[in-house]
Amino acid sequence: MNTKFKSFIFFVNLSLLFPVTLFAENLERGKSLHNENCTTCHKKMYPGDGSGIYTRADKRIETLDGLQIQVNRCKDSLGFKWPEDQIDDVVAYLNKQYYKFEE
């Protein structure tokens, strides 16, 4: 086998052995991106830490797809240059922390 293929197999196997760790890092990055970029605006709408936007009685987000659309909408309206993996991280964080949609 060539070296590139061996490296690929190694990393695939490594990711299978430690999926929780890899996922947790993405959640941490999602939390960090959210806290650094989203809460300023949310605090203007909902006093305190701004999380009331997610926990209010009249929630507007009803599905995981809807959450993805809303995160993209906020990102675009505020001019963030997040790549797709960072958007996914923010969605994963918000879903785990507040929404609890089935994946």
C-alpha positions in Angstrom: 0.0 0.0 0.0 1.2 3.5 -0.7 1.9 5.9 2.2 -1.1 8.2 1.5 -3.5 5.3 1.6 -2.0 4.0 4.8 -2.3 7.5 6.4 -5.9 7.7 5.3 -6.8 4.3 6.8 -5.0 5.3 10.0 -7.0 8.5 10.5 -10.3 6.8 9.6 -9.6 4.1 12.3 -8.5 6.8 14.8 -11.7 8.7 14.3 -13.7 5.6 14.9 -11.9 5.0 18.2 -12.4 8.5 19.5 -15.7 9.9 18.0 -16.9 11.5 21.2 -13.7 13.5 21.6 -13.8 14.7 18.0 -17.4 15.7 18.3 -16.9 17.4 21.7 -14.2 19.6 20.1 -16.7 20.7 17.4 -19.2 21.5 20.1 -16.7 23.6 21.9 -15.8 25.4 18.8 -19.6 26.0 18.1 -20.0 27.3 21.6 -17.0 29.6 21.2 -18.2 30.9 17.8 -21.7 31.4 19.3 -20.5 33.2 22.4 -18.1 35.5 20.5 -20.4 36.4 17.6 -24.1 35.8 18.4 -24.8 36.8 22.0 -24.2 40.5 21.5 -27.2 40.8 19.2 -29.3 38.3 21.2 -28.7 40.3 24.5 -30.2 43.3 22.8 -33.4 41.3 22.2 -33.5 39.2 25.4 -32.0 40.6 28.6 -29.3 38.6 30.5 -27.1 36.3 28.5 -29.5 36.4 25.4 -30.4 32.7 25.7 -34.0 33.7 26.1 -34.1 33.7 22.3 -33.8 29.9 22.4 -36.0 29.2 25.4 -38.9 31.5 24.8 -42.4 30.1 24.6 -43.0 31.1 21.0 -40.0 29.3 19.5 -39.7 29.9 15.8 -37.3 27.1 15.2 -39.1 23.7 15.0 -36.7 21.4 13.2 -32.9 20.8 12.8 -33.2 22.0 9.2 -34.9 25.2 10.4 -32.1 25.7 12.9 -29.5 25.4 10.1 -31.4 27.9 8.0 -31.6 30.4 10.9 -27.9 30.1 11.7 -27.1 30.8 8.1 -29.5 33.7 8.0 -27.9 35.3 11.1 -24.4 34.6 9.7 -25.2 36.3 6.4 -27.0 39.3 7.9 -24.1 40.0 10.2 -21.5 39.3 7.5 -19.7 36.4 9.2 -17.3 34.5 6.9 -17.8 31.1 8.5 -17.1 28.0 6.4 -19.6 25.2 6.4 -18.0 23.2 9.1 -18.1 26.2 11.5 -21.8 26.7 10.7 -22.4 23.0 11.5 -20.5 23.4 14.8 -22.8 26.3 15.9 -25.9 24.4 14.8 -24.6 21.3 16.8 -23.9 23.4 19.9 -27.3 25.1 19.8 -29.1 21.9 19.2 -27.4 20.1 22.1 -27.6 23.1 24.4 -31.2 24.3 23.7 -33.2 22.6 21.0 -32.6 18.8 21.4 -33.8 17.9 17.9 -33.2 14.3 16.8 -30.3 14.1 14.3 
